[in-house]
Amino acid sequence: MTIVDLTSMSSPQVGERSEINNRLKRLQEEVSELCYQCGKCTAGCEAHKLLELEPHKIIALLKRGLVDEMLNSDIIWTCMSCFKCWQRCPQAVPPVSVLFTLKNMAVASGKEIPGSYTQMMQSLMSIGLVSDVQSVPTQDGKTVSRDDLGLPPLSKPVDAQKFQAGFMALAMEKV
């Protein structure tokens, strides 16, 4: 069974919704008291560098109660779950936890998961990497590989079946 199968066979988890809403309310109360919008979370965010995710703005929207707007946005799916936002925050505010909760709310309410996110999950399931190893163009128009650059080969899961089983167990865990 693939991640695509799981997402296409799923149905809205209405019973889980109140639990997720309660978790979001607790986070909202914590965040309102602690976050003073210094922007250190965004400065260290890997997704901000590539995809313009701004964790401090997510927190600001949460503080204003604009949860539905975030649920209807694809921006919540761009988080790379690197946890740097949480590590860098002087107040220990967890933007990554807010994003996880928003993703769970979106899935529980039956919203469609963006195709790029599903594609990334499918790639993780099949080869153990977010995307396959690629050659890249240089500024002078040449195409180089990892070997050309003297980089070590990327490590993939040693036991693919064990990796897939663990991944599936996480995917099917209670939200």
FITORVO-164030 format. One record per atom (N, C-alpha, C): atom name; residue number from 1; z, y, x. Coordinates in steps of 0.02 Angstrom, whole numbers, padded with zeros to 5 digits, always signed. Atoms other than C-alpha are relative to their C-alpha. Layout:
// FITORVO-164030
{site CA NUM {Z Y X}}
...
This chain:
// FITORVO-164030
{site N 1 {+00000 -00059 +00043}}
{site CA 1 {+00000 +00000 +00000}}
{site C 1 {+00000 +00062 +00045}}
{site N 2 {+00006 -00060 -00040}}
{site CA 2 {-00048 +00170 +00070}}
{site C 2 {+00037 +00058 -00033}}
{site N 3 {-00032 -00059 +00027}}
{site CA 3 {+00027 +00342 +00046}}
{site C 3 {-00040 +00028 -00059}}
{site N 4 {+00043 -00022 +00055}}
{site CA 4 {-00123 +00385 -00065}}
{site C 4 {+00016 -00040 -00062}}
{site N 5 {-00018 +00042 +00057}}
{site CA 5 {-00080 +00236 -00175}}
{site C 5 {+00066 +00023 -00031}}
{site N 6 {-00065 -00020 +00025}}
{site CA 6 {+00100 +00293 -00187}}
{site C 6 {-00004 +00065 -00040}}
{site N 7 {+00003 -00064 +00035}}
{site CA 7 {+00056 +00470 -00237}}
{site C 7 {-00042 -00003 -00063}}
{site N 8 {+00041 +00004 +00060}}
{site CA 8 {-00078 +00421 -00361}}
{site C 8 {+00033 -00043 -00054}}
{site N 9 {-00034 +00043 +00049}}
{site CA 9 {+00032 +00289 -00445}}
{site C 9 {+00064 +00032 -00026}}
{site N 10 {-00064 -00029 +00019}}
{site CA 10 {+00184 +00401 -00457}}
{site C 10 {-00006 +00039 -00065}}
{site N 11 {-00004 -00041 +00060}}
{site CA 11 {+00239 +00489 -00613}}
{site C 11 {+00057 +00050 +00010}}
{site N 12 {-00053 -00049 -00008}}
{site CA 12 {+00349 +00643 -00631}}
{site C 12 {+00069 -00031 -00007}}
{site N 13 {-00067 +00027 -00001}}
{site CA 13 {+00530 +00603 -00592}}
{site C 13 {+00047 +00047 -00037}}
{site N 14 {-00037 -00047 +00041}}
{site CA 14 {+00611 +00695 -00735}}
{site C 14 {+00075 -00007 +00012}}
{site N 15 {-00071 +00011 -00011}}
{site CA 15 {+00782 +00617 -00704}}
{site C 15 {+00024 +00029 +00066}}
{site N 16 {-00018 -00027 -00066}}
{site CA 16 {+00781 +00675 -00523}}
{site C 16 {+00001 +00076 +00000}}
{site N 17 {+00008 -00072 +00000}}
{site CA 17 {+00742 +00853 -00570}}
{site C 17 {+00066 +00038 +00000}}
{site N 18 {-00064 -00037 +00003}}
{site CA 18 {+00921 +00906 -00613}}
{site C 18 {+00036 -00006 +00067}}
{site N 19 {-00031 +00008 -00065}}
{site CA 19 {+00986 +00834 -00449}}
{site C 19 {-00032 +00046 +00052}}
{site N 20 {+00036 -00043 -00046}}
{site CA 20 {+00852 +00928 -00352}}
{site C 20 {+00015 +00073 -00015}}
{site N 21 {-00016 -00069 +00020}}
{site CA 21 {+00885 +01088 -00451}}
{site C 21 {+00070 +00019 +00024}}
{site N 22 {-00068 -00013 -00023}}
{site CA 22 {+01071 +01074 -00411}}
{site C 22 {+00002 +00011 +00076}}
{site N 23 {+00003 -00008 -00073}}
{site CA 23 {+01032 +01052 -00226}}
{site C 23 {-00030 +00068 +00018}}
{site N 24 {+00032 -00064 -00013}}
{site CA 24 {+00918 +01205 -00231}}
{site C 24 {+00049 +00057 -00016}}
{site N 25 {-00048 -00052 +00018}}
{site CA 25 {+01053 +01308 -00319}}
{site C 25 {+00054 +00007 +00054}}
{site N 26 {-00049 -00003 -00054}}
{site CA 26 {+01180 +01260 -00185}}
{site C 26 {-00028 +00034 +00062}}
{site N 27 {+00032 -00032 -00057}}
{site CA 27 {+01057 +01309 -00049}}
{site C 27 {-00009 +00075 -00012}}
{site N 28 {+00010 -00070 +00017}}
{site CA 28 {+01020 +01471 -00140}}
{site C 28 {+00065 +00040 +00008}}
{site N 29 {-00064 -00034 -00007}}
{site CA 29 {+01205 +01516 -00145}}
{site C 29 {+00018 +00008 +00074}}
{site N 30 {-00014 -00004 -00071}}
{site CA 30 {+01227 +01475 +00040}}
{site C 30 {-00043 +00053 +00034}}
{site N 31 {+00049 -00044 -00031}}
{site CA 31 {+01071 +01570 +00090}}
{site C 31 {+00015 +00072 -00018}}
{site N 32 {-00013 -00069 +00022}}
{site CA 32 {+01115 +01725 -00013}}
{site C 32 {+00057 +00030 +00039}}
{site N 33 {-00058 -00025 -00036}}
{site CA 33 {+01280 +01741 +00078}}
{site C 33 {-00013 +00008 +00074}}
{site N 34 {+00005 +00003 -00073}}
{site CA 34 {+01220 +01703 +00254}}
{site C 34 {-00061 +00033 +00031}}
{site N 35 {+00061 -00024 -00032}}
{site CA 35 {+01039 +01753 +00287}}
{site C 35 {-00006 +00075 -00004}}
{site N 36 {+00010 -00072 -00001}}
{site CA 36 {+01014 +01932 +00341}}
{site C 36 {-00070 +00019 +00025}}
{site N 37 {+00071 -00012 -00012}}
{site CA 37 {+00826 +01916 +00374}}
{site C 37 {-00016 +00026 +00071}}
{site N 38 {+00013 -00021 -00069}}
{site CA 38 {+00828 +01933 +00564}}
{site C 38 {-00069 -00022 +00025}}
{site N 39 {+00067 +00024 -00019}}
{site CA 39 {+00665 +01833 +00579}}
{site C 39 {-00002 -00048 +00059}}
{site N 40 {+00000 +00047 -00056}}
{site CA 40 {+00721 +01718 +00721}}
{site C 40 {-00030 -00067 -00020}}
{site N 41 {+00029 +00064 +00023}}
{site CA 41 {+00672 +01568 +00616}}
{site C 41 {-00076 +00002 +00003}}
{site N 42 {+00073 -00008 +00001}}
{site CA 42 {+00495 +01632 +00597}}
{site C 42 {-00027 +00005 +00071}}
{site N 43 {+00023 -00008 -00069}}
{site CA 43 {+00482 +01678 +00782}}
{site C 43 {-00008 -00068 +00035}}
{site N 44 {+00005 +00066 -00032}}
{site CA 44 {+00509 +01495 +00830}}
{site C 44 {-00039 -00051 -00040}}
{site N 45 {+00033 +00047 +00044}}
{site CA 45 {+00412 +01415 +00688}}
{site C 45 {-00070 -00020 +00026}}
{site N 46 {+00065 +00025 -00023}}
{site CA 46 {+00268 +01305 +00748}}
{site C 46 {-00054 +00010 -00053}}
{site N 47 {+00049 -00009 +00054}}
{site CA 47 {+00183 +01316 +00578}}
{site C 47 {-00019 +00074 -00008}}
{site N 48 {+00017 -00071 +00003}}
{site CA 48 {+00192 +01507 +00585}}
{site C 48 {-00055 +00016 +00049}}
{site N 49 {+00051 -00013 -00052}}
{site CA 49 {+00090 +01506 +00744}}
{site C 49 {-00069 -00023 -00023}}
{site N 50 {+00064 +00029 +00021}}
{site CA 50 {-00045 +01400 +00663}}
{site C 50 {-00019 +00015 -00072}}
{site N 51 {+00014 -00001 +00072}}
{site CA 51 {-00030 +01416 +00474}}
{site C 51 {+00032 +00058 -00038}}
{site N 52 {-00030 -00059 +00030}}
{site CA 52 {+00064 +01578 +00442}}
{site C 52 {+00059 -00014 -00046}}
{site N 53 {-00062 +00012 +00037}}
{site CA 53 {+00219 +01496 +00369}}
{site C 53 {+00053 +00047 +00028}}
{site N 54 {-00053 -00046 -00022}}
{site CA 54 {+00360 +01623 +00376}}
{site C 54 {+00065 -00020 -00033}}
{site N 55 {-00062 +00025 +00030}}
{site CA 55 {+00528 +01538 +00347}}
{site C 55 {+00045 +00055 -00026}}
{site N 56 {-00044 -00054 +00024}}
{site CA 56 {+00621 +01703 +00331}}
{site C 56 {-00024 +00027 -00067}}
{site N 57 {+00026 -00023 +00065}}
{site CA 57 {+00505 +01752 +00187}}
{site C 57 {+00013 -00052 -00055}}
{site N 58 {-00018 +00053 +00048}}
{site CA 58 {+00534 +01583 +00103}}
{site C 58 {+00072 +00011 -00023}}
{site N 59 {-00070 -00012 +00017}}
{site CA 59 {+00720 +01620 +00111}}
{site C 59 {+00007 +00063 -00043}}
{site N 60 {-00003 -00062 +00040}}
{site CA 60 {+00692 +01797 +00044}}
{site C 60 {-00023 -00014 -00072}}
{site N 61 {+00024 +00017 +00067}}
{site CA 61 {+00592 +01727 -00103}}
{site C 61 {+00052 -00041 -00038}}
{site N 62 {-00052 +00040 +00031}}
{site CA 62 {+00729 +01600 -00137}}
{site C 62 {+00058 +00045 -00022}}
{site N 63 {-00055 -00046 +00017}}
{site CA 63 {+00861 +01738 -00134}}
{site C 63 {-00017 +00041 -00062}}
{site N 64 {+00021 -00038 +00059}}
{site CA 64 {+00758 +01831 -00265}}
{site C 64 {-00012 -00045 -00061}}
{site N 65 {+00008 +00046 +00055}}
{site CA 65 {+00745 +01674 -00372}}
{site C 65 {-00072 -00017 -00018}}
{site N 66 {+00071 +00012 +00014}}
{site CA 66 {+00556 +01656 -00357}}
{site C 66 {-00021 -00071 +00019}}
{site N 67 {+00011 +00071 -00015}}
{site CA 67 {+00560 +01467 -00352}}
{site C 67 {-00067 -00024 -00026}}
{site N 68 {+00064 +00023 +00029}}
{site CA 68 {+00412 +01437 -00469}}
{site C 68 {-00060 +00023 +00040}}
{site N 69 {+00055 -00025 -00040}}
{site CA 69 {+00301 +01547 -00363}}
{site C 69 {-00009 -00041 +00064}}
{site N 70 {+00005 +00042 -00060}}
{site CA 70 {+00343 +01444 -00209}}
{site C 70 {-00024 -00070 -00017}}
{site N 71 {+00022 +00067 +00019}}
{site CA 71 {+00318 +01280 -00302}}
{site C 71 {-00075 -00002 -00013}}
{site N 72 {+00071 -00003 +00015}}
{site CA 72 {+00144 +01335 -00353}}
{site C 72 {-00042 +00021 +00060}}
{site N 73 {+00034 -00021 -00061}}
{site CA 73 {+00100 +01385 -00175}}
{site C 73 {-00007 -00060 +00047}}
{site N 74 {+00009 +00053 -00049}}
{site CA 74 {+00028 +01269 -00042}}
{site C 74 {+00040 +00012 +00063}}
{site N 75 {-00035 -00018 -00061}}
{site CA 75 {+00133 +01358 +00090}}
{site C 75 {+00059 -00047 +00014}}
{site N 76 {-00058 +00044 -00011}}
{site CA 76 {+00281 +01240 +00063}}
{site C 76 {-00021 -00065 +00035}}
{site N 77 {+00024 +00062 -00030}}
{site CA 77 {+00172 +01096 +00125}}
{site C 77 {-00019 +00009 +00073}}
{site N 78 {+00021 -00012 -00069}}
{site CA 78 {+00134 +01178 +00293}}
{site C 78 {+00055 -00010 +00051}}
{site N 79 {-00057 +00009 -00046}}
{site CA 79 {+00308 +01152 +00367}}
{site C 79 {-00009 -00064 +00040}}
{site N 80 {+00009 +00057 -00045}}
{site CA 80 {+00299 +01036 +00518}}
{site C 80 {+00066 -00039 +00011}}
{site N 81 {-00065 +00033 -00005}}
{site CA 81 {+00483 +00985 +00501}}
{site C 81 {+00024 -00006 +00072}}
{site N 82 {-00022 +00001 -00070}}
{site CA 82 {+00520 +01030 +00682}}
{site C 82 {+00074 +00021 +00006}}
{site N 83 {-00070 -00022 +00004}}
{site CA 83 {+00691 +01102 +00631}}
{site C 83 {+00017 +00058 +00047}}
{site N 84 {-00013 -00057 -00044}}
{site CA 84 {+00671 +01249 +00753}}
{site C 84 {+00029 +00058 -00039}}
{site N 85 {-00025 -00056 +00040}}
{site CA 85 {+00705 +01372 +00612}}
{site C 85 {+00076 -00006 -00007}}
{site N 86 {-00071 +00012 +00009}}
{site CA 86 {+00876 +01295 +00584}}
{site C 86 {+00037 +00009 +00066}}
{site N 87 {-00032 -00005 -00065}}
{site CA 87 {+00915 +01284 +00769}}
{site C 87 {+00004 +00073 +00024}}
{site N 88 {+00002 -00069 -00025}}
{site CA 88 {+00867 +01465 +00802}}
{site C 88 {+00041 +00049 -00042}}
{site N 89 {-00035 -00046 +00046}}
{site CA 89 {+00960 +01540 +00654}}
{site C 89 {+00072 +00013 +00024}}
{site N 90 {-00068 -00016 -00020}}
{site CA 90 {+01118 +01633 +00708}}
{site C 90 {+00052 -00014 -00055}}
{site N 91 {-00045 +00013 +00057}}
{site CA 91 {+01192 +01597 +00535}}
{site C 91 {-00004 -00074 -00023}}
{site N 92 {+00009 +00072 +00017}}
{site CA 92 {+01139 +01411 +00530}}
{site C 92 {-00027 -00009 -00071}}
{site N 93 {+00034 +00007 +00065}}
{site CA 93 {+01034 +01440 +00373}}
{site C 93 {-00057 -00050 +00009}}
{site N 94 {+00050 +00053 -00010}}
{site CA 94 {+00919 +01289 +00347}}
{site C 94 {-00065 +00011 -00040}}
{site N 95 {+00063 -00008 +00037}}
{site CA 95 {+00744 +01350 +00293}}
{site C 95 {-00035 -00067 -00010}}
{site N 96 {+00034 +00065 +00006}}
{site CA 96 {+00680 +01173 +00325}}
{site C 96 {+00029 -00040 -00058}}
{site N 97 {-00030 +00035 +00057}}
{site CA 97 {+00804 +01104 +00197}}
{site C 97 {-00025 +00029 -00066}}
{site N 98 {+00027 -00032 +00060}}
{site CA 98 {+00744 +01231 +00070}}
{site C 98 {-00071 -00025 -00013}}
{site N 99 {+00069 +00024 +00007}}
{site CA 99 {+00564 +01177 +00103}}
{site C 99 {-00002 -00073 -00022}}
{site N 100 {-00003 +00070 +00022}}
{site CA 100 {+00609 +00992 +00087}}
{site C 100 {+00018 -00003 -00074}}
{site N 101 {-00021 +00000 +00070}}
{site CA 101 {+00696 +01029 -00078}}
{site C 101 {-00056 +00024 -00045}}
{site N 102 {+00056 -00025 +00040}}
{site CA 102 {+00548 +01130 -00141}}
{site C 102 {-00056 -00053 -00006}}
{site N 103 {+00051 +00054 +00003}}
{site CA 103 {+00428 +00987 -00095}}
{site C 103 {+00022 -00054 -00048}}
{site N 104 {-00025 +00050 +00045}}
{site CA 104 {+00540 +00865 -00186}}
{site C 104 {-00005 +00023 -00073}}
{site N 105 {+00006 -00027 +00068}}
{site CA 105 {+00544 +00978 -00338}}
{site C 105 {-00072 -00003 -00024}}
{site N 106 {+00070 +00000 +00018}}
{site CA 106 {+00355 +00992 -00336}}
{site C 106 {-00023 -00071 -00019}}
{site N 107 {+00019 +00070 +00014}}
{site CA 107 {+00333 +00803 -00329}}
{site C 107 {+00034 -00024 -00064}}
{site N 108 {-00037 +00022 +00060}}
{site CA 108 {+00468 +00773 -00461}}
{site C 108 {-00028 +00030 -00064}}
{site N 109 {+00027 -00031 +00060}}
{site CA 109 {+00384 +00894 -00580}}
{site C 109 {-00074 -00019 -00012}}
{site N 110 {+00067 +00025 +00011}}
{site CA 110 {+00216 +00807 -00559}}
{site C 110 {-00055 +00043 +00029}}
{site N 111 {+00052 -00042 -00032}}
{site CA 111 {+00126 +00940 -00456}}
{site C 111 {-00040 -00042 +00049}}
{site N 112 {+00044 +00037 -00045}}
{site CA 112 {-00021 +00877 -00355}}
{site C 112 {+00015 +00019 +00073}}
{site N 113 {-00011 -00012 -00071}}
{site CA 113 {+00009 +00857 -00169}}
{site C 113 {-00068 +00019 +00030}}
{site N 114 {+00064 -00022 -00029}}
{site CA 114 {-00124 +00951 -00068}}
{site C 114 {-00034 -00057 +00039}}
{site N 115 {+00039 +00053 -00033}}
{site CA 115 {-00263 +00840 +00000}}
{site C 115 {+00010 -00004 +00074}}
{site N 116 {-00010 +00001 -00073}}
{site CA 116 {-00234 +00892 +00181}}
{site C 116 {+00066 -00033 +00018}}
{site N 117 {-00064 +00032 -00012}}
{site CA 117 {-00053 +00837 +00170}}
{site C 117 {-00006 -00075 -00010}}
{site N 118 {+00011 +00071 +00013}}
{site CA 118 {-00103 +00671 +00094}}
{site C 118 {-00041 -00032 +00056}}
{site N 119 {+00042 +00025 -00055}}
{site CA 119 {-00237 +00650 +00228}}
{site C 119 {+00040 -00009 +00064}}
{site N 120 {-00043 +00005 -00059}}
{site CA 120 {-00109 +00683 +00365}}
{site C 120 {+00045 -00061 -00006}}
{site N 121 {-00044 +00057 +00010}}
{site CA 121 {+00009 +00554 +00290}}
{site C 121 {-00039 -00066 +00006}}
{site N 122 {+00042 +00059 -00006}}
{site CA 122 {-00134 +00429 +00277}}
{site C 122 {-00015 -00015 +00073}}
{site N 123 {+00013 +00009 -00072}}
{site CA 123 {-00174 +00456 +00461}}
{site C 123 {+00061 -00027 +00035}}
{site N 124 {-00062 +00027 -00029}}
{site CA 124 {+00008 +00428 +00507}}
{site C 124 {+00007 -00074 -00015}}
{site N 125 {-00005 +00070 +00020}}
{site CA 125 {+00004 +00265 +00410}}
{site C 125 {-00049 -00045 +00038}}
{site N 126 {+00052 +00044 -00029}}
{site CA 126 {-00157 +00200 +00486}}
{site C 126 {+00001 -00002 +00076}}
{site N 127 {+00003 +00001 -00073}}
{site CA 127 {-00148 +00255 +00670}}
{site C 127 {+00065 +00022 +00033}}
{site N 128 {-00063 -00021 -00029}}
{site CA 128 {+00029 +00320 +00693}}
{site C 128 {+00000 +00071 +00028}}
{site N 129 {+00006 -00069 -00023}}
{site CA 129 {-00031 +00497 +00733}}
{site C 129 {-00023 +00043 -00059}}
{site N 130 {+00021 -00046 +00052}}
{site CA 130 {-00058 +00651 +00625}}
{site C 130 {-00076 +00003 -00004}}
{site N 131 {+00073 +00005 -00003}}
{site CA 131 {-00240 +00649 +00682}}
{site C 131 {-00019 -00038 +00062}}
{site N 132 {+00023 +00040 -00057}}
{site CA 132 {-00341 +00544 +00802}}
{site C 132 {-00010 +00045 +00060}}
{site N 133 {+00010 -00038 -00062}}
{site CA 133 {-00358 +00598 +00983}}
{site C 133 {-00071 +00028 +00000}}
{site N 134 {+00064 -00034 +00003}}
{site CA 134 {-00499 +00724 +00997}}
{site C 134 {-00016 +00034 +00067}}
{site N 135 {+00022 -00041 -00056}}
{site CA 135 {-00601 +00807 +01132}}
{site C 135 {-00003 +00071 -00025}}
{site N 136 {+00000 -00070 +00021}}
{site CA 136 {-00593 +00996 +01131}}
{site C 136 {-00049 +00040 +00042}}
{site N 137 {+00045 -00043 -00038}}
{site CA 137 {-00717 +01131 +01181}}
{site C 137 {+00039 +00050 +00042}}
{site N 138 {-00030 -00051 -00043}}
{site CA 138 {-00674 +01248 +01324}}
{site C 138 {-00036 +00066 -00012}}
{site N 139 {+00030 -00066 +00008}}
{site CA 139 {-00716 +01433 +01337}}
{site C 139 {-00072 +00002 +00026}}
{site N 140 {+00068 -00001 -00028}}
{site CA 140 {-00871 +01393 +01440}}
{site C 140 {-00047 -00049 -00036}}
{site N 141 {+00044 +00042 +00041}}
{site CA 141 {-00940 +01275 +01307}}
{site C 141 {+00001 -00075 +00016}}
{site N 142 {-00004 +00071 -00017}}
{site CA 142 {-00896 +01108 +01389}}
{site C 142 {+00050 -00033 -00047}}
{site N 143 {-00048 +00038 +00040}}
{site CA 143 {-00806 +00972 +01294}}
{site C 143 {+00041 -00044 +00047}}
{site N 144 {-00044 +00038 -00045}}
{site CA 144 {-00655 +00895 +01379}}
{site C 144 {+00046 -00045 -00040}}
{site N 145 {-00047 +00048 +00031}}
{site CA 145 {-00542 +00748 +01340}}
{site C 145 {+00068 +00006 +00035}}
{site N 146 {-00066 +00001 -00032}}
{site CA 146 {-00360 +00717 +01382}}
{site C 146 {-00006 -00024 +00073}}
{site N 147 {+00009 +00026 -00068}}
{site CA 147 {-00417 +00616 +01534}}
{site C 147 {-00028 +00054 +00046}}
{site N 148 {+00030 -00053 -00039}}
{site CA 148 {-00525 +00761 +01595}}
{site C 148 {+00052 +00052 +00021}}
{site N 149 {-00052 -00049 -00014}}
{site CA 149 {-00371 +00873 +01588}}
{site C 149 {+00059 -00028 +00038}}
{site N 150 {-00054 +00032 -00036}}
{site CA 150 {-00261 +00747 +01677}}
{site C 150 {+00062 -00012 -00042}}
{site N 151 {-00057 +00012 +00045}}
{site CA 151 {-00151 +00721 +01524}}
{site C 151 {+00009 -00075 -00011}}
{site N 152 {-00011 +00072 +00014}}
{site CA 152 {-00070 +00552 +01490}}
{site C 152 {-00025 -00017 -00070}}
{site N 153 {+00021 +00019 +00068}}
{site CA 153 {-00132 +00452 +01342}}
{site C 153 {+00057 +00008 -00049}}
{site N 154 {-00051 -00005 +00052}}
{site CA 154 {-00041 +00481 +01178}}
{site C 154 {+00026 -00069 -00016}}
{site N 155 {-00029 +00065 +00018}}
{site CA 155 {+00078 +00343 +01134}}
{site C 155 {-00003 -00009 -00076}}
{site N 156 {+00002 +00019 +00071}}
{site CA 156 {+00054 +00257 +00968}}
{site C 156 {+00054 -00052 -00011}}
{site N 157 {-00051 +00051 +00013}}
{site CA 157 {+00177 +00142 +00882}}
{site C 157 {-00020 -00067 +00032}}
{site N 158 {+00012 +00064 -00033}}
{site CA 158 {+00193 -00021 +00980}}
{site C 158 {-00013 -00054 -00052}}
{site N 159 {+00007 +00048 +00054}}
{site CA 159 {+00214 -00125 +00823}}
{site C 159 {-00021 +00037 -00063}}
{site N 160 {+00027 -00039 +00056}}
{site CA 160 {+00101 -00048 +00690}}
{site C 160 {+00029 -00021 -00067}}
{site N 161 {-00027 +00024 +00064}}
{site CA 161 {+00166 -00158 +00549}}
{site C 161 {+00072 +00022 -00010}}
{site N 162 {-00070 -00021 +00004}}
{site CA 162 {+00347 -00117 +00589}}
{site C 162 {+00003 +00076 -00014}}
{site N 163 {+00003 -00072 +00011}}
{site CA 163 {+00304 +00068 +00597}}
{site C 163 {-00018 +00015 -00073}}
{site N 164 {+00021 -00011 +00069}}
{site CA 164 {+00213 +00060 +00429}}
{site C 164 {+00055 -00019 -00049}}
{site N 165 {-00054 +00021 +00045}}
{site CA 165 {+00357 -00034 +00349}}
{site C 165 {+00056 +00053 -00001}}
{site N 166 {-00051 -00053 -00004}}
{site CA 166 {+00481 +00097 +00410}}
{site C 166 {-00022 +00064 -00035}}
{site N 167 {+00028 -00060 +00030}}
{site CA 167 {+00368 +00238 +00355}}
{site C 167 {+00000 -00007 -00077}}
{site N 168 {+00002 +00012 +00073}}
{site CA 168 {+00346 +00161 +00181}}
{site C 168 {+00071 +00001 -00029}}
{site N 169 {-00070 -00001 +00024}}
{site CA 169 {+00535 +00137 +00166}}
{site C 169 {+00023 +00072 -00008}}
{site N 170 {-00017 -00071 +00006}}
{site CA 170 {+00557 +00323 +00199}}
{site C 170 {-00036 +00033 -00058}}
{site N 171 {+00040 -00030 +00054}}
{site CA 171 {+00418 +00369 +00078}}
{site C 171 {+00027 -00019 -00069}}
{site N 172 {-00023 +00023 +00065}}
{site CA 172 {+00498 +00268 -00061}}
{site C 172 {+00074 +00014 -00012}}
{site N 173 {-00070 -00016 +00006}}
{site CA 173 {+00676 +00329 -00028}}
{site C 173 {+00011 +00048 -00057}}
{site N 174 {-00018 -00046 +00055}}
{site CA 174 {+00763 +00419 -00170}}
{site C 174 {-00001 +00072 +00025}}
{site N 175 {+00007 -00070 -00020}}
{site CA 175 {+00725 +00605 -00163}}
{site C 175 {+00068 +00033 +00004}}
